[in-house]
């Protein structure tokens, strides 16, 4: 007779897309660009265009969905934050939506109107 360990459900939960997305949502918050500058200086800030759903992008990053991420990178909808963008956010003292998908910090400026 085998007994199932009491935490066996956690193994399945780690691969459940809905639970992963719920975790991403719970870790997504607005943050001042001033607080993100050290991550930008380390080269780990990724800008997500307002036309995309930040949670969907974070989920793709968390799942190493290379094809989807490559498409976004090729289209420019996802890119490393540029010096120009960082400077603008600094001067505006912008607040951005952000979520960490290690080693990246994904940021989105929802105040920008989608193209």
N, C-alpha and C positions, 0 to 999 in steps of 0.2 A: 504494500500500500504506500503510495506517495502522497505526501501532504504538500499543499501549495503554501509557500511562505506568505505571511500576511501582507507583505509589501509587493507581491508579484504583479499586482495591477499597475504599479508605477513603471515597470518596464514597458508595458503596452502604452501607457500614457505618454512616454517620451516620444513615441512615434505617431501619436494621434494628431493629425493636422489641426483639428479644431481646438484642442487643448494648447498646442503650440501657439496658435494665433491668439488665443485668449491670454496666454502668458505675455506675448509681445504687446498686446493692447494694454495690459496692466503695467507694463514697463515703459510705455510711451508717455511723454510729458512735454510741456512747454518749458523751454529753458533759455536763458539769456545767452546771446552769442558771446558775451564777455566771459561767461563760464566755460564756453566750449573752445576758446582760443588755444589752450594748451594741447588739446587733442588735434586741432588744426595744425599747430606747429609740429606735431609728431607725424603729420601726414595721414591721419586716420579718419578724417571727416569726409563723408560722401554726401553730396547734394542730390536730393530726389526732387524731380520736377513736380509742380503742383498738380499736373494732370494724372499722376500716378497715385495709387493708394499706398501710403507709407507702410502700413501693416503688411500689405501684399509684397512689397519690395523687401521688407525685413524678413518675411517668411521665406522668400526665395533665397536670400542670403543665408539664412539659417539652415536651409536644406541643401546648400551648395548647388543650386539650380543654375549651372553654368550657362546653359543655352539661353534661358530667359534673361539672366543678368547681362550676358554678352549682347543680346539684342538691345537692351536698354542703354548699355554703354555705347553701342554703335550709333544709336539714335540721338544720344546726348541727353536722354531723359534721366539718366543716372550718371554722375561723374564725380571725380574728386573735386572738392570745393576749390575754386580758383582764387588766386590772390585778389583779383578784382571783386569777386563776390564777398570774400572775407572782409575786405576793406569797406564795402558798402554796408554790410551788416554791422561792422564796428561803429561806423559813423552814425548809423540809424539807431544804435543800441537795440538791435532787433531781438525779438523773442521768436524762437523757432520751435517746431515740433521735432523731437529727437527720440531715438531709441538706440540702444547699444546692441549690436550683434557682433560680438568680439571677433576680430580686433577692430571692427569698424564702429563709428558713430554715424548713423544715418540721420540726416537733418532735412527738414522741409519747411519752406517759407510759404505758409498758406495765405499770406497777405498779397502775394503775387497772383494776378489773375491768370488762369490757364490760357494758353495760346489758342 
